[in-house]
Amino acid sequence: MGYDWVWRCDDDAIPEPNVLEILASYTNDQVGAVAGSVINPPHHPTFLESTGTIKNIDCEPNIQWGIIKEPKEVEHLYSTFLYRAGVHDFNLGLSRVAHREETLFSHGLYLKGYKLLVVPNAITWHLKNPQGGIRDNQKQEMFEHDEQIFRNILGFGNQTIVVLNCGLGDHIVFSRLLSKIPNPVVFGCYPEIIPCRSIAEAQSLFGNLDQWNIYGKMDQWKWTDSLENAFRKLYDCHTPIC
């Protein structure tokens, strides 16, 4: 929609009056997203010795659940944060409870070379309505579905997931860019043009594939340049540090 930054905030979270001002003060060309503490009453907030790395997501509390003493770079964010728009898409393959939504999205920004920061003095209170939303116990299968997509995507590590759910000519155009993409793993329709795994496997692993549909992206961008440059925008490294 043309905005440079978007502030994501859950509808049951109450940010203190200075939060947006503080988050915005840490933005620069290298930053992809900035977040503060997200305190969950009645838990007493304290400083947490968390690394904020994706590999430790199962064995440590999220650093945002505690008091943040100084700015720190992390690899994923939780609940509410200010992020750079137009770089990475939210995963539309998740169920309507959108479990792991923020983790997948913020880590996607990190994988594209941007810094993720947690910063002090920006406190949001997460009031957690006990009913509805993702806390409905009748939706366990949705949690399991989303968790599996999360694990599948995480399993590719620092590889670039490429999905070519498009035509023969599109594969030929994309083949000119393949050598420029870091650690690609390709899912496509024409293995005779580009060695690839099947689109059916991509659908099984990631659910909805719209975020990789090149013509959908060109429509979203109101694209008037070449197809090759559209692929370049979708898959190449966009950041100023590359």
C-alpha positions as CSV (number, residue, x, y, z in Angstrom):
1,M,0.0,0.0,0.0
2,G,3.0,2.3,-0.2
3,Y,3.8,2.6,3.5
4,D,7.5,2.4,4.7
5,W,6.8,1.0,8.2
6,V,3.9,-0.9,9.8
7,W,3.2,-1.3,13.5
8,R,1.9,-4.7,14.3
9,C,0.0,-5.0,17.6
10,D,-2.4,-7.7,18.8
11,D,-5.9,-6.6,19.6
12,D,-5.5,-7.7,23.3
13,A,-2.3,-5.8,23.8
14,I,-2.1,-2.3,25.3
15,P,1.1,-0.4,24.5
16,E,2.3,2.3,26.8
17,P,2.0,5.9,25.3
18,N,5.7,6.2,24.4
19,V,6.1,2.8,22.6
20,L,5.8,3.8,19.0
21,E,8.0,6.9,19.5
22,I,10.8,4.7,21.0
23,L,10.5,1.9,18.4
24,A,10.7,4.5,15.5
25,S,13.8,6.1,17.0
26,Y,15.8,2.9,16.4
27,T,14.9,2.5,12.7
28,N,17.6,2.9,10.0
29,D,18.5,1.4,6.6
30,Q,19.8,-1.8,8.2
31,V,16.9,-2.4,10.5
32,G,14.0,-4.7,9.5
33,A,12.0,-4.6,12.7
34,V,12.1,-3.2,16.2
35,A,10.3,-4.5,19.3
36,G,10.0,-3.8,23.0
37,S,8.9,-5.8,26.1
38,V,5.6,-7.6,26.0
39,I,4.5,-8.2,29.6
40,N,1.9,-10.9,30.3
41,P,0.1,-10.3,33.6
42,P,0.0,-11.6,36.3
43,H,3.6,-12.7,35.6
44,H,6.1,-10.4,37.3
45,P,8.4,-8.9,34.7
46,T,12.1,-9.5,35.1
47,F,15.2,-9.5,33.0
48,L,15.6,-12.7,30.9
49,E,18.9,-14.1,29.8
50,S,17.7,-15.1,26.3
51,T,19.7,-15.3,23.1
52,G,16.8,-14.5,20.8
53,T,18.2,-17.0,18.3
54,I,15.9,-19.2,16.2
55,K,17.8,-22.4,17.2
56,N,17.0,-21.8,20.9
57,I,13.3,-21.1,20.4
58,D,12.3,-24.4,22.1
59,C,14.7,-24.1,25.1
60,E,14.5,-20.5,26.3
61,P,11.8,-17.9,27.0
62,N,11.2,-15.2,24.5
63,I,13.4,-12.2,25.4
64,Q,10.4,-9.9,25.0
65,W,8.6,-11.6,27.9
66,G,10.9,-9.7,30.3
67,I,12.5,-6.3,30.9
68,I,14.9,-5.4,28.1
69,K,17.9,-3.5,29.6
70,E,19.7,-2.5,26.4
71,P,19.2,-2.8,22.6
72,K,20.0,-6.3,21.4
73,E,19.9,-8.0,18.0
74,V,17.8,-11.1,17.8
75,E,16.6,-13.5,15.1
76,H,12.8,-13.5,15.6
77,L,10.2,-11.3,17.3
78,Y,6.9,-11.9,19.1
79,S,3.4,-10.3,19.3
80,T,4.1,-6.6,18.6
81,F,6.8,-4.8,16.6
82,L,7.4,-2.0,14.1
83,Y,8.5,-3.5,10.8
84,R,9.8,-2.4,7.4
85,A,7.0,-2.9,4.8
86,G,7.3,-4.5,1.4
87,V,10.2,-6.8,2.2
88,H,8.6,-10.1,3.4
89,D,5.1,-11.5,3.3
90,F,3.1,-13.0,6.2
91,N,2.6,-16.7,5.6
92,L,-0.9,-17.2,4.2
93,G,-0.6,-21.0,4.5
94,L,-1.2,-20.8,8.2
95,S,-4.6,-21.6,9.7
96,R,-6.9,-18.9,10.9
97,V,-5.3,-19.1,14.4
98,A,-2.0,-18.1,12.7
99,H,0.2,-19.9,15.3
100,R,3.9,-18.9,14.7
101,E,2.8,-16.0,12.4
102,E,5.1,-13.4,14.0
103,T,8.0,-15.8,14.3
104,L,7.9,-16.8,10.6
105,F,7.4,-13.2,9.5
106,S,10.1,-11.6,11.6
107,H,12.6,-14.4,10.9
108,G,11.9,-13.9,7.2
109,L,13.1,-10.3,7.5
110,Y,16.2,-11.5,9.3
111,L,17.0,-14.0,6.6
112,K,16.8,-11.2,4.0
113,G,19.7,-9.5,5.8
114,Y,17.9,-7.0,8.0
115,K,18.6,-6.5,11.7
116,L,15.8,-7.3,14.3
117,L,16.2,-5.3,17.5
118,V,14.6,-5.5,20.9
119,V,15.0,-2.2,22.8
120,P,14.4,-0.9,26.4
121,N,11.6,1.3,27.7
122,A,9.0,0.3,25.1
123,I,6.5,-1.8,27.2
124,T,3.3,-3.4,25.9
125,W,0.9,-5.1,28.3
126,H,-0.6,-8.3,26.8
127,L,-3.9,-8.9,28.5
128,K,-4.7,-12.3,26.9
129,N,-8.5,-12.7,26.7
130,P,-9.1,-16.3,27.9
131,Q,-11.6,-17.1,25.3
132,G,-11.6,-16.9,21.5
133,G,-8.8,-16.4,19.0
134,I,-5.9,-18.8,19.4
135,R,-6.9,-19.7,22.9
136,D,-9.9,-21.8,21.8
137,N,-9.1,-25.4,22.8
138,Q,-11.3,-26.7,20.0
139,K,-8.6,-25.6,17.4
140,Q,-5.8,-28.0,18.4
141,E,-5.6,-29.3,14.9
142,M,-5.0,-25.8,13.6
143,F,-2.1,-25.3,16.0
144,E,-0.6,-28.6,14.9
145,H,-1.0,-27.7,11.2
146,D,0.7,-24.3,11.7
147,E,3.5,-25.8,13.9
148,Q,4.3,-28.3,11.1
149,I,4.5,-25.5,8.5
150,F,6.8,-23.6,10.9
151,R,9.1,-26.7,11.4
152,N,9.1,-27.4,7.6
153,I,10.2,-23.9,6.8
154,L,12.8,-23.8,9.6
155,G,14.2,-27.1,8.3
156,F,15.5,-25.3,5.2
157,G,17.8,-23.2,7.4
158,N,19.6,-20.6,5.4
159,Q,18.5,-21.9,2.1
160,T,16.3,-19.7,-0.2
161,I,13.0,-21.4,-0.9
162,V,12.0,-20.8,-4.6
163,V,8.6,-21.8,-5.7
164,L,7.9,-21.6,-9.5
165,N,4.2,-22.3,-9.7
166,C,4.1,-20.9,-13.2
167,G,4.7,-21.7,-16.9
168,L,7.5,-23.1,-19.0
169,G,8.5,-19.7,-20.3
170,D,8.6,-18.4,-16.8
171,H,11.0,-21.2,-15.8
172,I,13.3,-20.3,-18.7
173,V,13.4,-16.6,-17.7
174,F,14.0,-17.6,-14.0
175,S,16.9,-19.9,-15.0
176,R,19.0,-16.9,-15.9
177,L,18.9,-15.8,-12.2
178,L,19.4,-19.1,-10.5
179,S,23.1,-18.7,-10.0
180,K,22.6,-15.4,-8.3
181,I,20.4,-16.8,-5.5
182,P,22.0,-17.9,-2.3
183,N,21.6,-21.6,-1.5
184,P,18.4,-22.1,-3.5
185,V,16.0,-25.0,-3.1
186,V,13.6,-25.0,-6.0
187,F,10.1,-26.3,-6.3
188,G,8.8,-26.2,-9.8
189,C,6.9,-27.7,-12.7
190,Y,9.6,-28.2,-15.4
191,P,12.6,-30.2,-14.0
192,E,14.0,-30.4,-17.6
193,I,14.5,-26.6,-17.4
194,I,15.5,-26.2,-13.8
195,P,16.3,-29.2,-11.5
196,C,13.5,-29.0,-8.9
197,R,11.2,-30.7,-6.4
198,S,7.5,-30.8,-7.2
199,I,4.9,-28.1,-6.6
200,A,2.8,-30.8,-4.8
201,E,5.6,-31.2,-2.3
202,A,5.8,-27.4,-1.8
203,Q,2.0,-27.3,-1.2
204,S,2.3,-30.1,1.4
205,L,5.3,-28.4,3.2
206,F,4.2,-24.8,3.2
207,G,0.4,-24.7,2.6
208,N,-0.7,-21.6,0.6
209,L,1.9,-20.7,-2.1
210,D,0.6,-17.2,-2.9
211,Q,3.6,-15.5,-1.5
212,W,5.7,-17.1,-4.2
213,N,3.3,-16.5,-7.1
214,I,5.2,-14.2,-9.4
215,Y,2.1,-12.9,-11.3
216,G,0.3,-12.3,-8.0
217,K,3.3,-10.3,-6.8
218,M,3.5,-8.3,-10.1
219,D,-0.2,-7.4,-9.7
220,Q,0.4,-6.4,-6.1
221,W,3.4,-4.2,-7.1
222,K,1.6,-2.8,-10.1
223,W,4.6,-4.0,-12.0
224,T,5.6,-2.4,-15.4
225,D,9.1,-3.7,-15.7
226,S,10.3,-7.1,-17.1
227,L,9.4,-10.6,-15.7
228,E,13.1,-11.2,-15.1
229,N,13.3,-8.1,-12.9
230,A,10.2,-9.1,-11.1
231,F,11.8,-12.5,-10.2
232,R,14.9,-10.5,-9.2
233,K,12.8,-8.4,-6.8
234,L,11.1,-11.4,-5.3
235,Y,14.2,-13.5,-4.8
236,D,17.4,-11.4,-4.9
237,C,18.9,-9.8,-1.9
238,H,17.3,-6.4,-1.5
239,T,19.2,-4.9,1.4
240,P,21.8,-2.2,1.4
241,I,24.3,-4.4,3.2
242,C,24.5,-7.0,0.4
